[in-house]
């Protein structure tokens, strides 16, 4: 309809223009006055200019609309009320198209913001880059997880973190790989998954980084607990009857010896001596069996406690007060050994949500282990440190200047029964790890041989 009105308007103006030109020509050849010819010529020029303006006005309206679409500027509004009749429908159509584009753009931006919020909110690290390694996107989880605040090209990782660079560049689409990294004195176990997509004619690789350290540790702990339950159950079921039987035999043997010794009229002293030796040997053997079986029962009962850690009774705890309790408990013994115990908390009122009874047990275990590590040092020192992490989460550190832990042993220190101390049971660190897990936290270790060790409790 709008197009038809435009055509009619142009046609009418052209017909009038041709009519006026015919009149000018007619007047010219019939010797009309100069005034009439000039007037008609001015009128023709005016009509021509008006026709050009009419066409240009339409073109300008169309050009404004097209430029608005090109630059996605949908804030412009065409005035319909003051427009000439022939332009009202055109402007109305432009405004409707603008409204449609504006709504589509709003929906697109909303979806984009929604997607960006999800990407930034999830705990999974996301990294996307093209075939040249140029980074297209990386979310906050990736930056915090791997301590990479900015990265323009993944090739920059080659010098900073060779294992990470190798894992990223060698990972194929659809594959999964488990990567172990040391980041900010923390050991992370990451599951990497890769996919690819195309956009704007370019191919991109998208890699997801999921921290599975906690899940793997929980599965490992659950496996050990199951093994301990089975092992202690079998030991106790097998050893308990032996202990009971040994006790019974010991009593029967004592009774038999008394009866024989009381009825020795027929035997001389020389004949009784070998019998006494036999009784003594058998009694000694039975006593050894009884004591050893009791030791095994106690051993099984002790390690059965590893699988009996209940839910923590969580309460508000000040780290300063927790350290003061440990200091009062252990300061005297450490001082006798010449070991200095230092305490530091920043900020001084650093709070913690934990079970103080269980946490005290963890700290006592760690301080006792540290005292063994520093006992032969020239100036032995153990430090209890409370600080806030980069994410404002509390961290407790037990630091010593001891002999350190060799790398080949560091992997095994949290395994039940593993110990480098000949007088140790191998239960302390494993128990401490489980206590931290029931607190939804973790315990981590960093050590340098002949310099010292740091155990970090992260909540």
N, C-alpha and C positions, 0 to 999 in steps of 0.2 A: 504493500500500500504506500509506504514511504517512498519507495523507488518510483512508483507510478506518478506520484505528485511531483517529484523532482523532475521527471521527464516532461510532464505537462508544463511545469514552470519554465523549463529551458526552451521547449518548443514554442510556447506563446511568446517568449521574449525574442526568439529568432524570427518568428513570423512578423512581429511588430517592427523589428530591425530591418527586415527585408522590405516591408511596406514603406518604411520611411526612406530607405535608399531609393526605392522606385519613385517616390514623390520628389526627392531631390533631383533625380535624373530627369523626370518629366518636366519639372519647373525649369531646369537648366536648358533643355532643348526648346522650350516654349517661351523663352525670354521673360521669365518672371523676374521680379525685382531682386536685387542683391540681398536685401534685408531678409526676404523669405528664404532664400537659399542658405544664408548664414544661419538663420534660426533653425531650419531643418537639419543642417549639418551638425549644429551644436546638440540638437535633440538626438540625432543618430549617435553621436559620440557618447552622449550621456547614457543612451540605451546600451551601447557596447560596453561601457565601463560597468554599468549595473549588472550586465550579464556576466562579465568577468568576475565581479565581486560575488555574485550569487554562486557561481561555480566554485570560486576560491573559498567561500565561506563553508560550503559543504566539504570541500577537500580539507580545510583546516580542522573542521569538526572530526572528520575521519582520521586525520593525522594525529590529533590529540588522543583519540581513542587508541589508535595503534601504538603510539609511544607509551601510553599508560600500561598497555598490555605487555609491551616489550620490557619495560623496566619494573613491572609488577607494582606500579603505583596506582592503587585503587582508592586513594583518598579523594581523587578529583571527582566532582559531581557536575553533570551538565544541567544547566538551568532550563527547566521545561516551561515554566510559567511565562517567562519573558521572551521565549523563542517565537519566531514567526510560525505561522500555522503549518507550513510545509516542513519545519524542522522539529516540531514538537514530538512527532512519532519517532523521528530519527534519534533525538536525544533520549527519549524514553527507552528505546531499544538499547542504546549505549549504556544507560544507567542500569538496566536489567542485567546486561552482560557483565558490567562492573560488579554488581552485587553478587552474581554467581561466582565470578573469579575471586572476589573477596572472601566469600564463604569457603571456597575450595582452599584458598591460601590459609585461612584460619584453621581449617581442619588439618591441613598438612603440617602447619607449625605446631598445632596441638599434639599431633602424633609424634612429631620430631622431638618435642620437649618431653613427652611421655617416655619415649624410647631412651632419650638421654638420661632422664631421671632414673630409669630402671638400670641402665648400664652403670651409672655412678653409684647406685644404691647397693647393688649386689656385691657379695664378698669375693666373687670370682674376678681375677684380673683379666682384662681384655686388651689385646694388642693387635692392630691391623696395619699392614704395610703392603706396598706394591712390589712389583717384580724387581725394581732397582733397590729396594730396601727402605725407600722413603716412608716414614711413619705417617699414616693417615689418622690414626686415633689410638689413644691409650687412656683407660679410665683411672680413677683415683685409686681403686683397689690395686691395680698393677703398680702404680707409682709407690704406694706405701709398702706393698708386699716386698718389692724388690729394691726399694730405696732408689728409684730412678725418677727424679722430679721432672726431667726434660730429656727428650731424645728425638732428634731429627731423622736419623737413619740408624737402622739396627746394626749397621757395620761398626758404629761407635762402641758397641758392646764387646767387640773382639779384644780390645786391650783392657777394658774395665772388668769384664766377666767372661772369660773364655768358655767355661762350661755352659753358661746360659746362651751365649751366641751360637755355640755349636748345636745345642739342643733345638734352638729356634730355626736355624737354617737347614738342619737335616731332617726336621719333622715333616712327614708327608701328610697329604690330605687324607683324613679319615683315620689316621693313626693316633695312638695314645702312648705316652712315655712317662716314666717316673723319674723325676730329677731331684737330686739332693744338693742344696746350696747352703752356704754359710753367708748370711746377710745380717749386718749389724750385730755380730756376736750371737746370732740366733741360727740354729740349724733348721732349715725348712725342707720339707718333702713335698714337692709339687707334682701334680698330675697335669700334663700338657696335652691338649687336644687341638687338632687343626682342621680347618675347613677353608674353602675359597669361594669367591664370588666375583662377578664382573660389574663394573659401573663406569659410565662415561667412556666406554671403550678400553678400559684398563682392568687388569686382573689384580685382585687383592687376596692376600692371605690373612686369615683371622685365626688367632691362637688364644685359647682360654687357659688360664693358669689357676688351678684350684689347689689350695693348701690342704693337704690330706694328712698332715703331721699328726693332728689330734686323733683322727679316725684310725690311722695305723697304730698309734700308741695304745688306743683303747682296745683294738683287736689283739695286739700283742699282749697287753695286760690280761685280757680275758682268757687268752690261750694259756698263759702261765698260771692263772688262777685255777683253771680247769685241771691242768696238769698237777698242780699242788694238791688239789682236792682228791684226785685219784690216787696220787702217790701216798699222801698221808693216810688216806683211808686204807689202802692196801698194807702199808707198813704197820699201822696200828692193829689191823685185823690179824696180821701174821705174827707180830711180836708179842701182843698181849697174852695169848695162850702160852708162849714160851716163857715169858716172865712169871706167869702164874705157876706153870709146871716147875720151873727152877726153884721157886720159893717153896713149893710143896716138897720137892725132892730134898731140898736143904733141911727141912724139918724132919722128914722121914729118915734121912741119913744121920742126923743128930740123935734121933731116938734109937736107931739101930746100933749106933756106936756105943751108946750108953748101956744098952742091954748086953752087948757082947762083952764090954769091959766089966760089967757087973758079974758076968758068969764066966770068969777066966780061971776057975779052979783046975781045970784039966790042962790048961796051957801054961807054959812057963813064960818068963819075961822075954826070952829070946824069940819064942814063937809069936808073941803078941806084937813085937816091934814092927814086923812087916805089915801086919793087919792095920796097925795105927797109921803107917805111912800111906797105905792104900786109902783109908778113910780120909786122911788129910788131903791127899791129891784129888780125890773125887769131890770133897767138900769145897776145895779151892776152885776146881773147875766149875762146879754148879754155881758158886758165888760169883765168878767172873761172868757166866752166862746171865745170871740174874741182874747184875749191875749193868751189863752192856745192853740188855733188853730194856731196862729202865731208862738208860740213856737214849736209846732209839725212840722210845715212846715220848720222852721229853722233847727230843729233836722234832718229831712229827707234830707234836702239839704246838711247838713254837712256830713252825713254818705254816701251820694251818691258819694262823692268825693273819697271814698275808691275804687270804681270801675272805676275811671276815670284817673288812673295813666298812662300817655302816655309813649312812648319810651324815654329812657334817651338820652340827648344830650351829648355824651361821648367826653371827651377831656383829655389831659394830665394834671394831677393835682399832685402837691407835697403835701404829707400828712402834712408836716410842715406848709405850707401856709394855708391849710384847718383848722388845729388846731389853728393857729393864728387868723383866722376869728372867730371861735367859742369862743376863749378866749376873744377877744375884745367885743363880743356880750354879754357874760354871766359873765365875771369876776366881774364887779361892783355889780350886784345883788347878786351873791354868796358871795362876800366879806361882804356885809351888813348882810347876814345871818350867818357870821362866818365860811363859808365853804371855804376851800382851794382848788383851781383848779391847778393841776400840768399837765405839758405837757412833753412827752418824745417821740422821734422818732429815731429809729436805723435801718438803717443808716440815717444820717441827710437829705440826698437827696432822701429819699424813694418815688418812683413815684407811681401813681395810674391812671388807666383808668376809669373815672367815670363822672357822671353829678354832678358838685359841688353843684348846687342848691338843688337837691334832697338829696344828701349826707349830706349837712348842716342841712336839716330838720330832718334826722335820728339822727344825733349827738345831735341836740338841744333837741329832744324828750328824748333821753337816759340820757343826763345830767340833764334835769328837773326831770326825774324819780329818778335819783340818789340823787338829792338834797332833795327829799322827804324822801328817805331811810336813809339819814345821818343826818337829821335835829336835832335829839335828841341824837346824839352821842357826846362823850366828845371832841374828836378832829376830826371833820368831814373832810374827804378828798375825792376828786374825781380826778381820773387820766385819761388822754387821752394818750394812748400808741399806737405807730405805729411800727410794727416789720415785719420781713419776716418769713414765715413758713418754714418747713423743705424742701418744694418743691419750695422755692424762690418765693412764692406768698404773696402779701401784706395782712396784717391783722391789723385791727384797733380794739383796746380794750377800753371799758369804764369801769373803775374799781372804786368801792366805798367800803368804810368800814362801810356800813350801817347795817340795821337789818337783811338783807337777805330775801330770799323768801322761805317759807315752801315747802317741796317736794310735798305736796298734791295740791299746787296751781301752781307749776312750769309748769305743763302740759298745763295750760289754759291761760298763760299770753299773747300768741299771737292771741288768739281768739277775734274777734271784740266784743266790748261792755263789755268785761271782765276787771274789774279793782278792785284793793284792796284799791284804794284811793277814799275817799268819794267825793272828788271834781274832780275826773278824769272822762274822757269820755269813756275810753276803746278803743280809736281809735289809740293812738300813736304807740304802739308796733306792732299792726296789719298793720298799714300803713308803718312802718319801714321795716317790713318783706317783704311786697310787693315791696317796693323800691329796696331792696337788690335782690329780685328775678328778677326784670327787668334788673338788672345789672349782671345777671347770677351768683350771689353770694348767700350767706346765712348769717343769723344772728342766733347766738347760745348763750345760757345762762348757766352759772355755778354759783351756789349760795350755801353758807353755812350760816345757821341761826346764827345770832349774830356775824358774822364775815365779811360778805360782799358779793358782787355780781360782776360778770364779764360778760359783754356782748361783744361778739366777732363778728366783721364784716369780713367775709372771701370773697375774690374776686377771 
